[in-house]
Amino acid sequence: MRSVLLLTLFIPSIVQAEESIPLFNGKNLDGWETWLKGSGHKDPKNAFSVKDGVIHISGEGRGYLATKKSYANYHLSVEYKWGKRTDGSGYVRNSGILLHGVGPHGRARGVWMSSLECQLAQGCEGDFILIRGNDEKGKRVNSTITADITRGPDKRLRWDPKNGKRTRYSGRQFWWNRHQVGFKEKLDTRGKNDVASPLGKWTKVECICKGDRVTIKINGVVVNQCYDVKPSQGKILLQNEGNEIYFRNVHLKK
């Protein structure tokens, strides 16, 4: 009962998607709020903007756009493509879509909300990362997921719907089903099995959240799935992780 009460505090109102709900109106960021490490809801360097019907995240700082409302039982569809700016590390361009965001802003790993990340990093599109943070009282949010996974020859865990072993997670990452064995995460490299679009082209991501199950599609291909997801509702976040990225056609349907 106590955990239920805590979740109620985290999520004051849940929207059950009916038909189609446009989360982005193509004109401005109405319905969203910004968050940046170090400046909170202020955006002094204009890291988040809208131009020509597209959301532009410049890569300045680290943070996210978050929906002001929380959602449950929905089919999220969004398109993204990379810009020119990188974080200068030499590693793959990195961003993500965070699902079921709960708790205070910036209380997970010093930047994020407690959430389930659908990874968008090059070669890793569709990986799951469980991001656990603290609640208003500083206590750990009870975030878990379960998935059917196998360990590949590189010792990495991947989703395997046919032969996978049921595994419960509370803070680990596992890869999409055809994540290339031995993939080197260097800038602008692709895995041989990648279904994301080439650099500079738009990639469509679908996050299907039905009850406590989450299914991920990249360009129409199912690449990952988990269930027994807790929490199974919350805000939707678009990451700013040091790399320029554009988003468009962001909407929900039942």
C-alpha positions in Angstrom: 0.0 0.0 0.0 2.8 2.4 0.8 4.4 2.0 -2.7 1.0 2.7 -4.2 0.7 5.9 -2.2 4.1 7.0 -3.2 3.3 6.5 -6.9 0.2 8.5 -6.4 2.3 11.4 -5.1 4.7 11.1 -8.1 1.9 11.1 -10.7 -0.9 13.5 -9.8 -2.9 12.8 -13.0 -2.7 10.1 -15.6 -3.9 10.5 -19.1 -5.2 7.3 -20.8 -4.6 7.8 -24.5 -7.9 7.5 -26.5 -7.6 8.1 -30.2 -4.6 10.3 -31.3 -3.0 12.9 -29.0 -0.4 15.2 -30.7 2.3 15.8 -28.0 4.0 18.4 -30.2 2.0 21.0 -32.1 4.8 21.9 -34.6 4.8 25.5 -33.4 6.1 25.7 -29.9 6.8 23.6 -26.8 3.4 24.0 -25.2 2.8 20.9 -23.0 6.5 20.4 -22.4 8.9 21.6 -19.8 12.7 21.8 -20.0 15.2 20.6 -17.5 19.0 21.1 -17.6 21.6 20.1 -15.1 22.8 23.2 -13.3 20.0 25.5 -14.4 16.8 23.5 -13.8 13.8 24.7 -15.7 15.8 27.7 -17.1 17.3 27.3 -20.6 20.0 30.1 -20.8 21.6 28.8 -24.0 18.4 27.9 -25.8 19.2 24.2 -25.9 15.5 23.5 -26.7 13.7 25.2 -29.6 11.3 24.8 -32.4 12.0 25.7 -36.0 10.1 24.7 -39.2 7.8 22.4 -37.4 10.6 20.4 -35.7 12.0 20.2 -32.2 15.7 21.1 -32.1 17.9 20.0 -29.2 21.2 21.6 -29.6 23.3 19.4 -27.4 24.2 22.2 -25.0 24.4 20.9 -21.5 22.6 17.7 -20.3 19.0 17.4 -19.6 15.6 16.8 -21.4 12.2 17.9 -22.5 9.5 16.4 -20.4 5.7 16.2 -21.0 3.8 18.1 -18.3 1.3 15.4 -18.2 1.8 11.7 -17.3 0.5 8.9 -19.5 -0.5 5.2 -19.4 -1.5 2.6 -22.0 -0.4 4.3 -25.1 1.4 3.9 -28.4 4.1 6.6 -28.8 5.3 7.4 -32.2 8.2 9.8 -32.9 10.8 10.5 -35.6 14.3 11.7 -35.0 17.5 12.5 -36.9 20.9 13.6 -35.9 22.3 17.1 -36.3 26.0 18.2 -36.8 27.1 18.8 -33.2 28.6 15.9 -31.2 29.8 15.8 -27.6 33.4 15.5 -28.9 34.1 12.2 -27.2 34.6 10.2 -30.5 31.9 7.8 -29.4 28.5 7.2 -31.0 25.9 10.0 -31.1 23.7 9.5 -28.0 20.2 10.4 -27.0 17.1 8.5 -25.8 13.4 8.5 -25.2 12.6 8.1 -21.5 9.3 6.4 -20.6 7.3 6.4 -17.4 9.2 9.2 -15.8 8.3 9.7 -12.1 9.6 11.5 -9.1 11.4 14.9 -9.0 13.4 16.3 -11.9 17.1 15.6 -11.9 17.1 13.0 -9.1 18.3 10.1 -11.2 22.1 10.0 -11.8 22.2 13.7 -11.1 20.4 14.6 -14.3 17.3 12.5 -15.2 14.0 11.4 -13.8 13.4 7.8 -12.7 12.4 6.2 -16.0 12.8 3.4 -18.6 15.1 4.5 -21.4 14.6 3.5 -25.0 18.2 4.1 -26.2 18.7 6.0 -29.5 22.5 5.9 -29.5 24.0 4.8 -32.9 24.1 1.0 -33.2 22.2 0.7 -29.9 18.7 1.9 -31.1 16.1 0.1 -28.9 18.3 -1.0 -26.0 16.7 -0.7 -22.6 18.2 1.1 -19.7 16.5 1.3 -16.4 17.2 4.6 -14.8 16.6 4.6 -11.0 16.4 7.7 -8.9 15.1 9.0 -5.6 11.7 10.3 -4.6 11.0 13.6 -2.8 12.2 12.2 0.5 15.5 10.9 -0.9 14.4 7.2 -1.0 15.0 5.0 -4.0 12.1 4.7 -6.4 11.1 1.0 -6.8 11.7 0.6 -10.5 12.0 -2.8 -12.1 11.4 -4.6 -15.4 11.5 -8.2 -16.5 12.6 -9.5 -19.9 13.5 -12.8 -21.7 17.2 -12.5 -22.4 20.2 -14.6 -23.5 23.9 -14.0 -23.1 25.7 -13.6 -26.4 29.3 -14.8 -27.2 30.5 -11.3 -26.1 28.9 -12.0 -22.7 26.3 -9.2 -23.3 22.6 -9.6 -22.6 20.1 -9.4 -25.4 16.4 -9.7 -25.7 15.5 -13.2 -27.1 11.8 -13.8 -27.3 12.2 -17.5 -28.3 15.0 -18.9 -26.1 15.5 -16.1 -23.5 15.5 -16.7 -19.8 13.1 -14.7 -17.7 15.2 -12.1 -15.9 14.2 -9.4 -13.5 16.1 -6.1 -13.7 16.5 -3.3 -11.2 19.3 -1.2 -12.7 21.0 -2.9 -15.6 21.0 -2.5 -19.4 20.2 -5.0 -22.0 20.5 -4.8 -25.7 18.1 -5.1 -28.6 17.8 -8.6 -30.1 20.3 -8.1 -33.0 22.8 -5.8 -31.4 26.0 -6.7 -33.3 28.4 -8.9 -31.3 31.6 -6.9 -30.7 30.1 -3.6 -31.9 32.6 -0.8 -31.3 30.7 2.3 -30.3 32.7 4.8 -32.4 31.2 8.0 -33.9 28.9 7.4 -36.9 29.5 3.6 -37.1 26.6 1.2 -37.7 26.0 -2.3 -36.7 25.6 -4.8 -39.5 22.0 -5.5 -38.4 20.9 -2.0 -37.7 17.4 -1.0 -38.8 17.8 2.7 -38.0 18.1 5.0 -40.9 21.5 6.3 -42.1 23.0 9.4 -40.7 21.0 12.5 -41.7 17.8 10.6 -42.4 14.7 10.3 -40.2 14.2 7.2 -38.1 10.8 6.3 -36.7 10.6 5.0 -33.1 7.4 3.4 -31.6 7.1 2.7 -27.9 4.0 0.6 -27.3 3.1 0.7 -23.6 0.3 -1.6 -22.9 -0.4 -2.2 -19.2 3.0 -3.2 -17.7 4.5 -4.3 -21.0 6.7 -2.1 -23.3 7.5 -3.0 -26.9 9.9 -1.1 -29.1 9.8 -0.8 -32.9 12.5 0.9 -34.9 11.4 1.7 -38.5 8.6 -0.8 -38.1 10.8 -3.6 -36.8 10.2 -5.0 -33.3 13.6 -4.9 -31.6 13.0 -5.2 -27.9 10.4 -5.9 -25.3 10.0 -6.1 -21.5 7.2 -6.7 -19.1 6.3 -6.4 -15.4 7.4 -2.8 -15.8 7.1 -0.8 -12.6 6.1 2.1 -12.6 4.0 1.5 -15.7 3.0 5.1 -16.3 4.5 8.5 -16.1 6.0 11.4 -18.1 7.7 11.1 -21.5 11.2 12.6 -21.9 13.3 13.5 -24.9 17.0 13.5 -23.9 19.6 16.1 -24.5 22.9 14.2 -24.0 25.5 16.4 -25.7 24.6 15.6 -29.3 22.5 17.7 -31.6 19.2 16.0 -32.5 15.9 16.8 -34.1 12.4 15.3 -33.3 9.1 15.6 -35.2 5.7 13.9 -35.5 5.5 13.2 -31.8 2.1 11.7 -30.9 0.2 9.1 -28.9 -2.6 6.8 -29.8 -4.6 4.3 -27.9 
